[in-house]
Amino acid sequence: MKRIIIAVVILLSVKFCFGTYLLIPMDDSQKNHLKAYGITFWVLQHEMEVSWLLNYRGGSFMIKYAKPFQDECSIRGVSCEVISDAQASAILLDIADPEANMDEVKLVKAPKIAVYSPKNKMPWDDAVTLVLTYAEIPYDVVYDEEVLTGLLPKYDWLHMHHEDFTGQYGKFWAVYKDAAWYREDKALQEETAKKMGYDKVSQLKLAVAKKIRDFVAGGGYLFAMCSATDSYDIALSAEGIDICDVMFDGDPMDPNAQKKLDYSQCFAFTNFKIVTSPIEYKISDIDVTQTRKVVPQNDFFTLFDFSAKWDPVPSMLCQDQTQIIKGFMGQTTAFNSKLIKSSVLIMGENKSAGEARYIHGEYGKGMWTFYGGHDPEDYQHFVYDPPTDLNLYPNSPGYRLILNNVLFPAARKKKQKT
């Protein structure tokens, strides 16, 4: 009932606002960039369109004025400006200038968000769930059973973080095999595999990976960070091949596994080599965490400057108040640029180090984005470290990239220019 009353008030406010608009700036004048995305999502939930002004003041949002929207901005500490119809028209005219690298994209519907995450408590956090919670964007948690029983088509957007789709439990065995959380997670994964009709966890995870692939092929949007990126592709390439050693699945790995990998099944990567040692905290040479020679004080990556009018998709995904983003580590920190398929779009990279951090591609009717690293505001996040307090980082450029992806499915589809 409360939601209905708010919606009626908003509709009446819009009807009698005499052509005024609410501009939510996303440049350095914005007090809380992260919660600004939550405001935009909240407006979409009330079935009101939002104009995403690509490259205008850091990728600002503009909506028809309604007092509840302005009040909500005030409550959440989000900067906003009330502008007249004439001012809004002038902004759109500037954006439409063929010489201006700007464009207007209409956001029309709040996407349904799902996060692929285990139900048991793991001793690390997830940057995406942290920022969704902070921005007050609702989401559902799904895991293997929900995916395999066909629930993904209910959602528009799926995130997966810090997962090991190869069935090797993150290669934590050497250090954490005696830890209670590791033993519990292994037992639960094995129980789920048996329940769902699989002999091994690796087989369960492959089935999940293929269901997620079907979700993308059908038009879904997939976003992955950290080890969920490369382990996902590796699992798809190793269908029918045992790449797990005895401590992971009870029998030795196939000694010819490397030669049997099918890179054509991968979304992003090719010609990679798997790491066969069970005690090495790494699953392939895709990730450069252990080989990179980048010192923390010089660890940055650069976002590409795409044409907003001709390349609206990567332009949306790269909206930020800066093009230089602080680097951050993870189990998978960054991707070896030499092992990325030529069809993949690199959106953020440290070119001198030969590593990509932020990549994007299409599969079937859908799209996917992979983002290296664990937490944009915790340079080297360890197991057992406390979660990041985003109240301390309301303007985080690295976290903004995550939220660009969350809003992306709300965009009205535009015909590609030829």
Secondary structure, DSSP 8 states (H G I E B T S, - for coil): -HHHHHHHHHHHHHHTSTT-EEEE--STT-S-HHHHHHHHHHHHHTT--EEEEETSTTTEEEEE--HHHHHHHHHHT---EEE-HHHHHHHHHHHH-TTSS-EEEEE-S---EEEE--SS--SS--HHHHHHHHHT---EEE-HHHHHTT-GGG-SEEEEES--TTSSGGG-HHHHTTSHHHHHHHHHHHHHHHHTT-SSHHHHHHHHHHHHHHHHHTT-EEEEETHHHHHHHHHHHTTT-----HHHHSS---TTHHHH--GGG-SSB-S--B---TTSS-SBSSB-TTT----GGG-EEEE----TTT-HHHHHHT--S-SEEE----SS--EEGGGB-TTSEEEEEEGGGTEEEEEEEEETTEEEEEE-SS-TT-TT--TT-----GGG-TT-HHHHHHHHHHHGGGB-------
